Amino acid sequence: MVDALLDAIPANWWTDDPDYVESWYTLAKSSSGRRNGATGNGWMTVSPYHVPEL
């Protein structure tokens, strides 16, 4: 069964395509603003988001 699953995955899924831009590592509770990516190839703006209890 594993072989059938692996055969169903397209071959290009395993390649490092140029569509990758950046990685961000964010652990914060209340900070906001612009954050540069780990390699400096991109940036994003973050702000706090509250998730209410269930």
Summary of the structure (lengths in Angstrom):
residues: 54
radius of gyration: 18.0
end to end distance: 38.5
largest distance: 47.4
contacts: 66
relative contact order: 0.18
helix: 20%
strand: 15%
